[in-house]
Amino acid sequence: MKRPLEIVAFFGFLKKSLESFNKVQRIKYLILRFTKTAPMSLFGKVKNTINLLKSVDLNQLAKISQTIDLPEAMDALGNLDERQMKGLMKMLKTKKKKGQHNLPPIDGDFYNLDLKLTTEQRELQLKVRNFMEDEVKPLVNDHWNRAAFPFEVIDKFKKLNIVGLPYEGYGCPNLPFLMEGIIAQEIARVDVSISTFFGVHSGLAMGSIYLCGSEEQKQEWLPQMQKLEKIGAFGLTEPEGGSGVSQGMETTCKFDGENWILNGQKKWIGNATFADVVVIWARDEDSNRVKGFLVRKENPGFKAEKMEDKMALRIVQNAIITLTECKIPESDRLQKADSFRDTAKVLKMTRAGVAWQAVGCARGAYESALKYTKKREQFGRPIASYQLIQNHLVEMLSNLTAMQTMVFRLSELQDQELLTDEHASLAKVYCSMRMRDVVSRAREVLGGNGILLEYDVARFVADAEAIYSYEGTKEINTLIVGRAITGYSAFVN
Ligand SMILES: Cc1cc2nc3c(=O)[nH]c(=O)nc-3n(C[C@H](O)[C@H](O)[C@H](O)COP(=O)(O)OP(=O)(O)OC[C@H]3O[C@@H](n4cnc5c(N)ncnc54)[C@H](O)[C@@H]3O)c2cc1C
């Protein structure tokens, strides 16, 4: 049994050692301490377990466990004697240059929201993060530059089983909305275009079918879309109808006794150049009500033309859709969509995800900027050591942390079925404004390199502009919240 002073000294030493180590070293060190401090009191074991849990970065641990068998390694380490352990510890310490000190790890989750997730949820988050970093990140700058979509990503995404995450049945995982948000953040943290592709397919298109489709329609489409065998798009916006499309929708549908005939144009429709099915919203010429249709790509009256020369989300294949006497059977009309209120239900469900995307975009930019400032030296010192640069970094982090905690609560409300339009709108407005501030500061601390694709920040700066406008602009979402809190609608009728 150790005496109290020795225990205090032990934890003092442990704490000091941990503070000076990066996360991988901490894991290794704690594994060592675990195996070498037997026999240990129950108190010691509990305390060590807590310390281990606090300091383990599961992301790193997951990576390490892919290359070594952790339980076996722990067994082996337990057999080392004191001298061997000291040697190993020496090896684990990073060799420092003269005058250099160990730098803290780069982690945009400053308030450790990840600790609020279950082990399975955290594992899924890290699986998506590793996938994005290892398999998607190497592709994005080149594709962004060429305005091309990396189709190979679709096949790779299949193994993650994250499509249609919150839906029940039809092969969907049925996980909390919180996880859908966490995953949107993880994808956008690496690339906003890919997260938009994913959000349009899994959120807007599948969500329309899930909320507004008949049982037969759900059975036909959702299982195939969940497996990414069929890709979806969502067509609401029109060349002349953006924010006000609910009132000024020009795309029409008319039942001719046998089929529905659709005419009109849609603009900005993501994934539409290659989607198998596009959910098209159109105004019924007879009832004046908005209805939804599942338009298949092979339909002769359907044409999708890629929009060129965008300065944001260049990977996303946005299209102008033209519908000319496009014949749709009644069986492909969304059976539970009979007014714009039904369209709005879909948008309410997905708007929270867009707020999470804004968080992911800001997080990606902040982490890239922080990394850069630690490496980049001017006047003989890393620029991260200058007060004015630290001011930018801390402003970025405070914005990011406020955004993260806000969307976390937003998703909790959604999971408790308490989410209102104004909840989602407030988060969309706030997060997209803060995101713009974060990406512009990130661009600033990179100096000239902030406008080069190679450093990633330029892409976040450009892509943030699309998030800022889609799924409800700042003005429209502000009007929604303003109406909710004052009781007066400031929308023009
Ligand atoms: C990259 C990208 C991807 C998109 N993907 C899709 C998609 O997949 N499917 C889809 O259907 N749509 C999509 N959209 C369309 C998007 O939802 C619209 O761009 C958005 O709703 C705004 O419409 P608008 O661009 O026509 O702007 P407008 O509605 O013309 O607005 C112009 C300006 O006027 C302001 N404004 C408008 N009305 C008011 C008012 N009453 N009071 C005060 N200010 C007002 C707006 O806030 C904005 O600042 C996408 C857009 C982009 C940029």
The ligand as an SDF file (V2000), in Angstrom:
LIG
                    3D

 53 58  0  0  0  0  0  0  0  0999 V2000
  -24.8050   26.1550  -54.0220 C   0  0  0  0  0  0  0  0  0  0  0  0
  -26.2880   26.1440  -53.9140 C   0  0  0  0  0  0  0  0  0  0  0  0
  -26.9530   24.9330  -53.8680 C   0  0  0  0  0  0  0  0  0  0  0  0
  -28.3520   24.9010  -53.8380 C   0  0  0  0  0  0  0  0  0  0  0  0
  -28.9990   23.6910  -53.8700 N   0  0  0  0  0  0  0  0  0  0  0  0
  -30.3470   23.6720  -53.9990 C   0  0  0  0  0  0  0  0  0  0  0  0
  -31.0360   22.4280  -54.1830 C   0  0  0  0  0  0  0  0  0  0  0  0
  -30.4370   21.3490  -54.2120 O   0  0  0  0  0  0  0  0  0  0  0  0
  -32.3940   22.4630  -54.3420 N   0  0  0  0  0  0  0  0  0  0  0  0
  -33.0960   23.6290  -54.3030 C   0  0  0  0  0  0  0  0  0  0  0  0
  -34.3210   23.5760  -54.4580 O   0  0  0  0  0  0  0  0  0  0  0  0
  -32.4690   24.8200  -54.1260 N   0  0  0  0  0  0  0  0  0  0  0  0
  -31.1220   24.8660  -53.9730 C   0  0  0  0  0  0  0  0  0  0  0  0
  -30.4750   26.0830  -53.7990 N   0  0  0  0  0  0  0  0  0  0  0  0
  -31.2370   27.3110  -53.8180 C   0  0  0  0  0  0  0  0  0  0  0  0
  -31.2510   28.0810  -52.5080 C   0  0  0  0  0  0  0  0  0  0  0  0
  -32.0740   27.4640  -51.5690 O   0  0  0  0  0  0  0  0  0  0  0  0
  -31.6280   29.5230  -52.8310 C   0  0  0  0  0  0  0  0  0  0  0  0
  -30.4860   30.1050  -53.4250 O   0  0  0  0  0  0  0  0  0  0  0  0
  -32.0630   30.3260  -51.6190 C   0  0  0  0  0  0  0  0  0  0  0  0
  -33.2940   29.8700  -51.1530 O   0  0  0  0  0  0  0  0  0  0  0  0
  -32.1620   31.8390  -51.9330 C   0  0  0  0  0  0  0  0  0  0  0  0
  -32.8690   32.0920  -53.0900 O   0  0  0  0  0  0  0  0  0  0  0  0
  -32.2430   33.0360  -54.2280 P   0  0  0  0  0  0  0  0  0  0  0  0
  -30.8410   32.6060  -54.4480 O   0  0  0  0  0  0  0  0  0  0  0  0
  -33.1330   32.9830  -55.3940 O   0  0  0  0  0  0  0  0  0  0  0  0
  -32.1950   34.4730  -53.6080 O   0  0  0  0  0  0  0  0  0  0  0  0
  -33.4080   35.5340  -53.5320 P   0  0  0  0  0  0  0  0  0  0  0  0
  -34.5880   34.8910  -52.9310 O   0  0  0  0  0  0  0  0  0  0  0  0
  -33.5680   36.2000  -54.8440 O   0  0  0  0  0  0  0  0  0  0  0  0
  -32.8320   36.5740  -52.4870 O   0  0  0  0  0  0  0  0  0  0  0  0
  -31.9180   37.6270  -52.8270 C   0  0  0  0  0  0  0  0  0  0  0  0
  -31.7190   38.4710  -51.5740 C   0  0  0  0  0  0  0  0  0  0  0  0
  -32.9400   39.0680  -51.1710 O   0  0  0  0  0  0  0  0  0  0  0  0
  -33.2400   38.7550  -49.8190 C   0  0  0  0  0  0  0  0  0  0  0  0
  -34.6900   38.6510  -49.6080 N   0  0  0  0  0  0  0  0  0  0  0  0
  -35.5810   37.8980  -50.2990 C   0  0  0  0  0  0  0  0  0  0  0  0
  -36.8140   38.0530  -49.7990 N   0  0  0  0  0  0  0  0  0  0  0  0
  -36.7160   38.9320  -48.7690 C   0  0  0  0  0  0  0  0  0  0  0  0
  -37.6400   39.4990  -47.8420 C   0  0  0  0  0  0  0  0  0  0  0  0
  -38.9270   39.1740  -47.8380 N   0  0  0  0  0  0  0  0  0  0  0  0
  -37.1730   40.3790  -46.9200 N   0  0  0  0  0  0  0  0  0  0  0  0
  -35.8650   40.6800  -46.8890 C   0  0  0  0  0  0  0  0  0  0  0  0
  -34.9410   40.1810  -47.7250 N   0  0  0  0  0  0  0  0  0  0  0  0
  -35.3640   39.3140  -48.6510 C   0  0  0  0  0  0  0  0  0  0  0  0
  -32.5300   37.4270  -49.6000 C   0  0  0  0  0  0  0  0  0  0  0  0
  -32.3170   37.1660  -48.2310 O   0  0  0  0  0  0  0  0  0  0  0  0
  -31.2510   37.6450  -50.3820 C   0  0  0  0  0  0  0  0  0  0  0  0
  -30.3530   38.3710  -49.6130 O   0  0  0  0  0  0  0  0  0  0  0  0
  -29.0680   26.1140  -53.7970 C   0  0  0  0  0  0  0  0  0  0  0  0
  -28.3840   27.3240  -53.7810 C   0  0  0  0  0  0  0  0  0  0  0  0
  -27.0150   27.3620  -53.8490 C   0  0  0  0  0  0  0  0  0  0  0  0
  -26.3240   28.6830  -53.8730 C   0  0  0  0  0  0  0  0  0  0  0  0
  1  2  1  0
  2  3  1  0
  2 52  2  0
  3  4  2  0
  4  5  1  0
  4 50  1  0
  5  6  2  0
  6  7  1  0
  6 13  1  0
  7  8  2  0
  7  9  1  0
  9 10  1  0
 10 11  2  0
 10 12  1  0
 12 13  2  0
 13 14  1  0
 14 15  1  0
 14 50  1  0
 15 16  1  0
 16 17  1  0
 16 18  1  0
 18 19  1  0
 18 20  1  0
 20 21  1  0
 20 22  1  0
 22 23  1  0
 23 24  1  0
 24 25  2  0
 24 26  1  0
 24 27  1  0
 27 28  1  0
 28 29  2  0
 28 30  1  0
 28 31  1  0
 31 32  1  0
 32 33  1  0
 33 34  1  0
 33 48  1  0
 34 35  1  0
 35 36  1  0
 35 46  1  0
 36 37  1  0
 36 45  1  0
 37 38  2  0
 38 39  1  0
 39 40  1  0
 39 45  2  0
 40 41  1  0
 40 42  2  0
 42 43  1  0
 43 44  2  0
 44 45  1  0
 46 47  1  0
 46 48  1  0
 48 49  1  0
 50 51  2  0
 51 52  1  0
 52 53  1  0
M  END
$$$$
